[in-house]
Amino acid sequence: AAGRIQVCSSRTGAVLREWVGDAPGILLGSVLAEVGALDGDGWPEIAAGVPAANGPAGSNAGAVWILDLRSGAVRAVLDGAVGGGRFGAAIAGAGDVDQDGARDLVIGSPGVPAGGRVDLRYGPDFLASDRFAGPVSGSGFGSAVAILPDRNGDGSWDLLVGAPIEQLGQGRAYSYE
């Protein structure tokens, strides 16, 4: 299946919005994150992971679709930069990291060769980014991402990245402050 995302009324169960994957097996909606009202209309947009999407970088490069809840449009498609990278396998809303007034997004690419990768993408267009590379090849670094409250008192968010295959499958989590 290509994947399907439905937004339904909590009162009636009626389908209010629906997005369907554009190719078999792309895994649309395998992970979702709310990213705020990017266009200022008061309705939040949703980032949807499409980690098995084929794109300009090759097969299974992955993608993230930015979905507009008000209009039902696909506002943007962010393509993975590495074939097999599975960009969009993990997503987390990151608040406003760069303090420009727009919400930011953390996106995992656990299939990137040489250890996986996590991109911190800056809103509202999510084109500019900072990258965190996995230190161990084949670790699955970027399979899970989470934003944590400031734990060291420096006034900024902290990032937690999962690498479930590292240490002979025992897994490891990396913290960035």
C-alpha positions in Angstrom: 0.0 0.0 0.0 1.1 3.6 -0.7 -0.1 4.9 2.7 -3.0 7.1 3.6 -3.6 9.9 6.0 -7.1 10.8 7.1 -8.2 13.6 9.4 -11.6 12.7 10.9 -14.1 14.6 13.0 -13.9 13.6 16.6 -17.7 14.3 16.8 -19.0 12.4 13.8 -16.2 10.3 12.5 -16.6 11.9 9.1 -13.4 12.2 7.0 -12.5 15.9 6.8 -9.2 15.6 4.8 -7.4 12.8 3.1 -4.0 12.3 1.5 -3.0 9.2 -0.4 0.5 8.1 -1.4 1.4 8.5 -5.0 3.2 5.2 -5.4 3.0 1.7 -3.9 5.0 1.0 -0.8 6.2 4.6 -0.1 4.9 4.4 3.5 3.1 7.8 3.5 2.2 8.7 7.1 4.4 6.2 8.9 5.3 9.1 11.1 3.6 12.5 11.6 4.5 15.7 13.4 2.6 19.0 13.9 4.7 22.0 12.7 2.4 25.0 13.5 0.5 27.4 11.4 3.2 28.1 8.8 1.1 30.4 6.6 -0.5 32.3 9.5 -4.0 31.1 9.0 -4.3 29.7 12.5 -4.5 26.1 11.2 -1.5 23.9 11.9 0.4 22.1 9.1 1.4 18.5 9.5 4.8 17.0 8.4 4.3 13.4 7.1 7.1 11.0 6.7 7.4 9.1 3.4 10.6 7.1 4.1 10.4 4.7 1.2 9.7 7.3 -1.5 11.8 7.3 -4.6 13.1 10.7 -5.6 15.8 12.6 -7.4 18.5 11.1 -5.2 17.4 7.5 -6.0 15.2 4.7 -4.7 14.2 4.8 -1.0 15.7 8.3 -0.6 12.6 9.2 1.3 10.6 12.4 1.6 8.6 14.6 4.0 5.3 16.1 2.8 4.1 19.3 4.5 0.3 19.1 4.6 -2.0 22.0 4.9 -4.9 21.0 7.2 -7.2 23.9 6.1 -7.0 23.6 2.4 -6.0 19.9 2.1 -3.1 20.8 -0.2 0.4 19.3 -0.1 2.2 22.6 0.8 5.7 21.3 0.1 7.7 18.1 -0.6 11.1 17.8 1.0 13.1 15.1 -0.8 15.8 13.0 0.7 19.3 13.7 -0.5 20.7 10.2 -0.5 19.4 7.0 -2.2 18.5 4.4 0.4 18.7 7.1 3.1 15.0 6.7 4.2 14.6 10.5 4.9 11.5 11.0 6.9 11.7 7.7 8.9 11.5 9.9 12.0 10.2 13.4 12.5 9.8 15.8 15.4 8.6 19.3 15.7 11.5 21.4 17.1 9.8 24.6 18.1 11.6 27.8 16.9 15.3 26.8 17.2 16.7 29.7 15.2 14.3 32.3 16.7 13.0 33.6 13.4 9.3 33.2 14.3 8.8 30.0 12.3 8.6 26.4 13.7 11.5 24.1 12.8 11.6 20.4 12.1 14.0 17.5 12.9 14.1 14.7 10.3 15.9 11.3 10.6 17.5 9.4 7.7 18.7 6.1 9.3 19.6 4.5 6.0 22.3 7.1 5.0 25.5 5.2 4.4 28.3 5.7 7.0 26.0 5.8 10.0 22.7 7.6 9.3 21.9 11.2 9.6 19.5 13.7 11.2 18.7 17.1 9.7 17.4 20.1 11.6 15.4 22.0 9.0 14.5 25.6 9.6 10.9 26.8 8.8 8.9 28.1 7.3 10.3 26.6 4.1 12.5 23.8 5.7 15.2 24.2 3.1 18.2 25.4 5.2 19.5 22.8 7.7 22.1 21.7 10.1 23.1 18.0 10.0 24.1 15.5 12.7 25.9 12.4 11.3 25.8 9.1 12.9 29.2 8.0 14.3 28.8 4.2 13.6 28.1 2.8 10.2 24.9 0.7 10.0 23.7 1.8 13.4 20.3 3.1 12.2 21.1 6.6 13.6 18.1 8.7 13.0 15.5 5.9 13.3 13.9 7.9 16.2 14.2 11.6 17.1 12.8 13.6 20.0 13.1 17.2 21.2 13.7 17.4 25.0 13.3 20.4 27.3 16.5 22.2 28.2 18.4 19.9 30.5 21.7 21.7 31.0 20.3 25.2 31.6 21.8 26.8 28.5 18.3 28.1 27.3 18.1 25.9 24.2 16.4 22.6 23.4 18.1 19.3 23.5 17.9 16.6 20.8 17.8 12.9 21.4 18.6 10.5 18.5 18.0 6.8 18.4 20.4 4.3 16.8 18.6 1.0 17.4 21.1 -1.3 15.6 24.3 0.0 17.2 26.2 -2.1 19.8 25.3 -5.4 18.1 21.6 -4.6 18.1 21.4 -3.4 21.7 20.9 0.1 20.5 22.0 3.5 21.7 20.6 7.0 22.1 22.6 10.1 21.5 21.9 13.4 23.2 22.8 16.8 21.7 22.6 19.8 23.9 
